[in-house]
Amino acid sequence: DSCLAPLIPSLSPTRGERSKTKNENDFLPLSTRGREVAECRSEGSPKFNKSNNNKALKIYLIVDWDFKINIMAKAKVTIVYHSKYGHTKLQAEAVHRGIEKIAAGIEEIEAELITTAEAIENLDKLDSSDAIIFGCPTYMGNISAGMKEFIEVAAKKWFTQSWKDKIAGAFTNSSSFSGDKLNTLNGLMINAMQHGMIYVGTGMLPAASDPNSMNTLNGPGPEVQNRVGSSVGPMAASFQVKPPDAPPKGDIETAELYGKRVAELTLQFVRGRK
């Protein structure tokens, strides 16, 4: 046991760097691919010497260091949004901030925020993303025209399944509590499923930051996270209030927390896949 313990290296971001083992005089080279033979000597160990006449015993351990790449892998999350009046843009920026908060802590994730028009012009760039989050306003109970155009242009990616097994998410805003915006999120989620993507919901209970507000007739206020009680994706209600006064604090925080959630889950999948 004590002989094998020094064979476990400390992780290092530098390719080819040599890592100190438990013994100050022993060094174990790190490899980013392939396999290595690590030699271990047991001098005078009673566990092995009974059958070896007190001679030193060599143990050869075959080690696959590919796991180092998994742990050091960097993920990329892209937010593609359409916003006509600015409300959904504020939502998208909040999602982006949530991702950046994860990136600031571990520096293993990259966040990109682009409009649907930019995404249409640079559609192939999305192939390098590990996750894509779609966001748009709800107009007449449905996906906005700008997002619908992007979805139809991106249909060419369906034929090649270029986005298969990427993480996906969605968010929307409307001018009332309902506005039938669940229909918009369902449409965005189905689009992701058509591409073979792995969809992530909010993972939040209704009125997450103030559960007691659920016991009142007025219900959760504008400062409460997930006040609309959505599981599919963040829903913002801006009514007829112009940005930046709407969406309100609670809806913006919900979007930010959603960005963090998608980022964390994306990292888990990337580390396990690459």
URFENLIN-V442088 format. One record per residue. PSI is psi in radians with two decimals (999 if undefined). D_CENTER is the distance of its C-alpha to the mean C-alpha in whole Angstrom. Layout:
psi:PSI d_center:D_CENTER
psi:PSI d_center:D_CENTER
This chain:
psi:-0.87 d_center:38
psi:-0.41 d_center:38
psi:-0.61 d_center:39
psi:-0.41 d_center:35
psi:-0.74 d_center:33
psi:-0.19 d_center:34
psi:-0.18 d_center:32
psi:1.98 d_center:29
psi:2.75 d_center:27
psi:2.54 d_center:25
psi:2.49 d_center:22
psi:2.42 d_center:23
psi:-0.17 d_center:21
psi:2.16 d_center:24
psi:2.33 d_center:25
psi:0.01 d_center:28
psi:2.51 d_center:29
psi:2.35 d_center:31
psi:2.33 d_center:30
psi:2.43 d_center:32
psi:-3.00 d_center:33
psi:-0.67 d_center:35
psi:2.23 d_center:38
psi:-0.44 d_center:39
psi:-0.11 d_center:41
psi:2.38 d_center:38
psi:2.49 d_center:35
psi:2.04 d_center:33
psi:2.46 d_center:32
psi:2.45 d_center:28
psi:2.44 d_center:27
psi:-0.15 d_center:24
psi:2.86 d_center:25
psi:-2.80 d_center:28
psi:2.72 d_center:30
psi:2.71 d_center:32
psi:2.07 d_center:35
psi:2.23 d_center:35
psi:2.38 d_center:39
psi:2.27 d_center:40
psi:2.44 d_center:43
psi:1.81 d_center:45
psi:1.99 d_center:48
psi:0.42 d_center:50
psi:2.11 d_center:48
psi:-0.37 d_center:50
psi:-0.58 d_center:47
psi:-0.38 d_center:48
psi:-0.27 d_center:51
psi:-0.68 d_center:53
psi:0.08 d_center:53
psi:0.30 d_center:53
psi:0.77 d_center:56
psi:0.39 d_center:54
psi:2.69 d_center:53
psi:2.42 d_center:49
psi:2.26 d_center:47
psi:2.31 d_center:44
psi:2.22 d_center:41
psi:2.10 d_center:39
psi:2.12 d_center:35
psi:2.09 d_center:33
psi:2.30 d_center:30
psi:1.98 d_center:27
psi:0.24 d_center:24
psi:-0.42 d_center:22
psi:-0.39 d_center:19
psi:-0.68 d_center:19
psi:-0.71 d_center:17
psi:-0.84 d_center:15
psi:-0.57 d_center:14
psi:-0.02 d_center:15
psi:2.45 d_center:12
psi:2.42 d_center:10
psi:2.72 d_center:7
psi:2.22 d_center:8
psi:2.22 d_center:7
psi:2.30 d_center:10
psi:2.10 d_center:11
psi:2.07 d_center:15
psi:2.73 d_center:17
psi:2.33 d_center:21
psi:2.15 d_center:23
psi:-0.69 d_center:27
psi:-0.11 d_center:28
psi:-0.26 d_center:25
psi:-0.84 d_center:24
psi:-0.48 d_center:20
psi:-0.73 d_center:20
psi:-0.66 d_center:20
psi:-0.82 d_center:17
psi:-0.71 d_center:15
psi:-0.59 d_center:16
psi:-0.74 d_center:15
psi:-0.75 d_center:11
psi:-0.74 d_center:11
psi:-0.68 d_center:13
psi:-0.72 d_center:10
psi:-0.74 d_center:8
psi:-0.52 d_center:11
psi:-0.64 d_center:12
psi:-0.74 d_center:9
psi:-0.64 d_center:10
psi:-0.51 d_center:14
psi:-0.61 d_center:14
psi:-0.19 d_center:13
psi:0.63 d_center:13
psi:0.23 d_center:10
psi:2.47 d_center:8
psi:2.35 d_center:10
psi:2.37 d_center:10
psi:2.37 d_center:12
psi:2.05 d_center:14
psi:2.67 d_center:17
psi:2.91 d_center:19
psi:-0.61 d_center:20
psi:-0.75 d_center:23
psi:-0.66 d_center:22
psi:-0.65 d_center:19
psi:-0.69 d_center:23
psi:-0.45 d_center:24
psi:0.86 d_center:22
psi:-0.68 d_center:20
psi:-0.42 d_center:20
psi:-0.46 d_center:18
psi:-0.33 d_center:15
psi:-0.44 d_center:15
psi:-0.09 d_center:14
psi:2.51 d_center:10
psi:-0.36 d_center:8
psi:2.53 d_center:6
psi:2.20 d_center:9
psi:2.21 d_center:10
psi:2.35 d_center:14
psi:2.41 d_center:16
psi:2.81 d_center:20
psi:2.82 d_center:23
psi:2.06 d_center:25
psi:2.16 d_center:28
psi:0.71 d_center:31
psi:0.37 d_center:28
psi:3.06 d_center:26
psi:2.40 d_center:24
psi:2.74 d_center:25
psi:-0.66 d_center:27
psi:-0.74 d_center:25
psi:-0.65 d_center:22
psi:-0.66 d_center:24
psi:-0.78 d_center:25
psi:-0.78 d_center:22
psi:-0.72 d_center:21
psi:-0.63 d_center:25
psi:-0.69 d_center:25
psi:-0.06 d_center:21
psi:-0.44 d_center:23
psi:-0.44 d_center:24
psi:-0.35 d_center:21
psi:-0.67 d_center:22
psi:-0.59 d_center:25
psi:-0.11 d_center:23
psi:0.69 d_center:20
psi:-0.42 d_center:18
psi:0.19 d_center:15
psi:2.38 d_center:15
psi:0.18 d_center:13
psi:2.68 d_center:10
psi:2.54 d_center:7
psi:2.72 d_center:9
psi:3.02 d_center:10
psi:2.70 d_center:13
psi:2.79 d_center:15
psi:2.87 d_center:19
psi:2.54 d_center:22
psi:3.10 d_center:26
psi:0.30 d_center:29
psi:3.04 d_center:29
psi:-0.74 d_center:28
psi:-1.33 d_center:28
psi:0.22 d_center:29
psi:0.56 d_center:28
psi:-0.18 d_center:24
psi:-0.58 d_center:23
psi:-0.65 d_center:24
psi:-0.83 d_center:22
psi:-0.68 d_center:19
psi:-0.69 d_center:20
psi:-0.74 d_center:21
psi:-0.65 d_center:18
psi:-0.74 d_center:16
psi:-0.68 d_center:19
psi:-0.77 d_center:19
psi:-0.72 d_center:15
psi:-0.63 d_center:17
psi:-0.61 d_center:20
psi:-0.04 d_center:18
psi:0.37 d_center:17
psi:2.91 d_center:13
psi:1.92 d_center:11
psi:2.45 d_center:11
psi:2.23 d_center:9
psi:-3.01 d_center:12
psi:-0.58 d_center:13
psi:0.45 d_center:13
psi:2.52 d_center:16
psi:2.77 d_center:20
psi:2.52 d_center:22
psi:0.87 d_center:23
psi:-0.65 d_center:21
psi:-0.13 d_center:22
psi:1.25 d_center:26
psi:-0.52 d_center:27
psi:-0.37 d_center:30
psi:-0.30 d_center:30
psi:-0.20 d_center:30
psi:0.17 d_center:34
psi:2.72 d_center:35
psi:-0.57 d_center:36
psi:-0.43 d_center:35
psi:-2.96 d_center:31
psi:2.45 d_center:28
psi:3.13 d_center:29
psi:-0.26 d_center:27
psi:-0.03 d_center:26
psi:2.37 d_center:24
psi:2.40 d_center:20
psi:0.83 d_center:20
psi:-0.42 d_center:23
psi:-0.29 d_center:24
psi:0.75 d_center:22
psi:2.39 d_center:19
psi:-0.44 d_center:17
psi:-0.71 d_center:16
psi:2.88 d_center:14
psi:2.31 d_center:16
psi:2.18 d_center:19
psi:2.52 d_center:21
psi:1.93 d_center:25
psi:-0.19 d_center:27
psi:-2.39 d_center:30
psi:0.41 d_center:33
psi:2.31 d_center:32
psi:2.63 d_center:31
psi:2.61 d_center:28
psi:0.13 d_center:27
psi:-0.32 d_center:29
psi:2.55 d_center:26
psi:2.72 d_center:24
psi:3.02 d_center:25
psi:-0.82 d_center:23
psi:-0.69 d_center:22
psi:-0.64 d_center:20
psi:-0.74 d_center:19
psi:-0.63 d_center:17
psi:-0.76 d_center:16
psi:-0.69 d_center:14
psi:-0.77 d_center:13
psi:-0.59 d_center:12
psi:-0.71 d_center:10
psi:-0.74 d_center:8
psi:-0.74 d_center:7
psi:-0.82 d_center:7
psi:-0.70 d_center:4
psi:-0.78 d_center:2
psi:-0.76 d_center:4
psi:-0.62 d_center:4
psi:-0.75 d_center:3
psi:-0.73 d_center:5
psi:-0.78 d_center:7
psi:-0.71 d_center:8
psi:-0.75 d_center:9
psi:-0.54 d_center:11
psi:-0.32 d_center:13
psi:-0.61 d_center:13
psi:999 d_center:14
